[in-house]
Amino acid sequence: MTKNFVFETDSAAKKMQIEREFNAPIETVWKAWTDPEILDKWWSPKPHKAVTKIHDFTVGGTWQFAMVTPEGQKNWLYAEFTAIENGKAFSSTAVFCDGEGNPVTNGPKWHRDVKFLSIDGNRTKVNIAITYEDEATFKMFADGFFKEGTTMSYNQLDELLASDQL
């Protein structure tokens, strides 16, 4: 069940704006977004899965993870955390990489700002702004499976939050 889901694209700014509400307190949602063991349970839309190799949630730290297909193909990503306001917001810059964390030469790059807002103590609104460095990367994400995959992943997070498996 999708709850208050907003997904807007601005091709002129090469930017996506995503807003989603979750039925859980802000501390629980924050943990789901920042704890690698929990992230791996919902980040990649099924039947794919996320597998974290490194997760250093500090400014300058990195998150290296693979999105793994059912056939076992690994698509690696590398994100560097550029700002963290504990319990409220974080920012990162990301690129595709190889399994050792080496960026793909001349590969796409994007910046993500994620903000968390408590609605009534029991619900949390998450606002995500993703800005792409070039138009080709923006189009690849905007015209591809990104919206559907994001919707599926957030629905998986809903299921996880409702299951008390955090």
C-alpha positions as CSV (number, residue, x, y, z in Angstrom):
1,M,0.0,0.0,0.0
2,T,1.5,3.3,-1.1
3,K,1.1,6.1,1.4
4,N,1.4,9.7,0.3
5,F,4.0,9.0,-2.4
6,V,5.3,11.9,-4.5
7,F,7.7,11.3,-7.3
8,E,8.5,14.4,-9.4
9,T,11.1,15.0,-12.1
10,D,12.6,18.2,-13.3
11,S,14.6,17.6,-16.5
12,A,15.8,21.2,-16.7
13,A,17.4,20.9,-13.2
14,K,18.3,17.2,-13.7
15,K,16.6,16.5,-10.4
16,M,14.1,14.1,-8.9
17,Q,12.1,14.9,-5.8
18,I,10.6,12.0,-3.9
19,E,8.4,12.2,-0.8
20,R,7.1,9.2,1.1
21,E,5.4,8.6,4.5
22,F,6.0,5.6,6.7
23,N,3.9,4.4,9.6
24,A,6.7,4.3,12.2
25,P,8.4,6.8,14.5
26,I,11.3,8.8,13.1
27,E,13.9,6.9,15.2
28,T,12.8,3.6,13.6
29,V,12.7,4.9,10.1
30,W,16.1,6.6,10.5
31,K,17.5,3.3,11.7
32,A,16.1,1.5,8.7
33,W,17.8,4.0,6.4
34,T,21.2,4.0,8.2
35,D,21.7,0.5,9.5
36,P,23.3,-1.7,6.8
37,E,21.7,-4.9,8.1
38,I,18.3,-3.4,7.8
39,L,19.0,-1.6,4.5
40,D,19.9,-4.9,2.9
41,K,16.4,-6.2,3.7
42,W,14.5,-3.5,1.7
43,W,16.8,-1.4,-0.4
44,S,16.7,-3.4,-3.6
45,P,13.3,-4.3,-5.2
46,K,12.6,-8.1,-5.1
47,P,13.6,-10.4,-6.6
48,H,16.9,-8.4,-6.5
49,K,18.7,-7.9,-3.2
50,A,21.1,-5.5,-1.7
51,V,24.4,-6.7,-0.2
52,T,26.5,-4.2,1.7
53,K,30.2,-4.6,1.6
54,I,31.2,-1.4,3.6
55,H,29.0,1.0,5.5
56,D,30.7,3.7,7.4
57,F,28.0,6.2,8.3
58,T,30.2,9.2,9.1
59,V,30.9,12.3,7.1
60,G,33.5,11.2,4.5
61,G,32.6,7.6,5.1
62,T,31.3,5.3,2.4
63,W,28.5,2.8,1.7
64,Q,29.6,0.3,-0.9
65,F,26.9,-2.2,-1.9
66,A,25.8,-4.4,-4.7
67,M,22.3,-4.8,-6.1
68,V,22.3,-8.5,-6.9
69,T,20.1,-10.0,-9.6
70,P,18.4,-13.4,-9.2
71,E,21.0,-14.8,-11.5
72,G,23.8,-13.5,-9.2
73,Q,24.9,-10.5,-11.3
74,K,26.2,-7.7,-9.0
75,N,25.8,-4.0,-9.9
76,W,28.1,-2.1,-7.5
77,L,27.5,1.4,-6.1
78,Y,29.7,3.6,-4.0
79,A,28.2,6.5,-2.0
80,E,30.2,8.9,0.1
81,F,28.4,10.6,2.9
82,T,28.9,14.4,2.6
83,A,26.7,15.6,5.5
84,I,24.9,14.0,8.5
85,E,22.5,15.6,10.9
86,N,21.8,12.7,13.3
87,G,18.2,11.6,13.3
88,K,17.2,14.3,10.8
89,A,19.1,14.3,7.5
90,F,22.0,13.0,5.5
91,S,23.5,13.7,2.1
92,S,25.7,11.6,-0.2
93,T,27.3,11.6,-3.6
94,A,27.2,8.3,-5.5
95,V,28.7,6.6,-8.5
96,F,28.7,3.1,-10.0
97,C,31.9,1.2,-9.1
98,D,33.5,-2.2,-9.4
99,G,33.5,-4.8,-6.5
100,E,36.6,-3.1,-5.0
101,G,35.0,0.3,-4.8
102,N,36.8,1.8,-7.8
103,P,34.5,4.3,-9.6
104,V,33.5,3.4,-13.2
105,T,35.7,5.6,-15.4
106,N,33.6,8.5,-16.8
107,G,30.5,6.9,-15.1
108,P,27.4,8.7,-13.9
109,K,27.5,10.7,-10.7
110,W,24.6,11.9,-8.6
111,H,24.0,13.7,-5.2
112,R,21.2,12.7,-2.8
113,D,19.8,14.7,0.1
114,V,17.5,12.8,2.5
115,K,15.4,14.5,5.2
116,F,13.3,12.9,7.9
117,L,10.3,14.6,9.6
118,S,8.2,13.3,12.4
119,I,4.5,13.8,11.6
120,D,2.8,12.9,14.8
121,G,5.3,10.9,16.7
122,N,4.1,7.6,15.1
123,R,4.6,8.5,11.4
124,T,7.6,9.8,9.5
125,K,7.9,11.7,6.2
126,V,11.0,11.2,4.2
127,N,12.0,13.7,1.5
128,I,14.6,12.8,-1.0
129,A,16.2,15.1,-3.6
130,I,18.4,13.5,-6.2
131,T,20.4,15.7,-8.5
132,Y,22.3,14.2,-11.5
133,E,25.5,15.7,-12.9
134,D,24.5,15.2,-16.5
135,E,21.4,14.9,-18.6
136,A,22.1,11.4,-19.9
137,T,22.3,10.0,-16.3
138,F,19.1,11.9,-15.3
139,K,17.3,10.4,-18.3
140,M,18.6,6.9,-17.6
141,F,17.1,7.0,-14.2
142,A,13.9,9.1,-15.0
143,D,13.0,7.0,-18.1
144,G,14.0,3.6,-16.6
145,F,12.7,1.4,-13.9
146,F,13.8,3.8,-11.1
147,K,10.3,5.0,-10.1
148,E,8.9,1.5,-10.0
149,G,11.9,0.1,-8.2
150,T,11.8,2.9,-5.6
151,T,8.0,2.2,-5.1
152,M,8.7,-1.5,-4.6
153,S,11.6,-0.9,-2.2
154,Y,9.5,1.6,-0.1
155,N,6.7,-0.9,0.0
156,Q,9.2,-3.5,1.3
157,L,10.3,-1.1,4.0
158,D,6.6,-0.7,4.9
159,E,6.3,-4.5,5.3
160,L,9.5,-4.6,7.4
161,L,8.4,-1.7,9.7
162,A,5.0,-3.5,10.2
163,S,6.7,-6.8,11.0
164,D,8.6,-5.7,14.1
165,Q,11.7,-7.3,12.7
166,L,13.9,-4.3,13.3
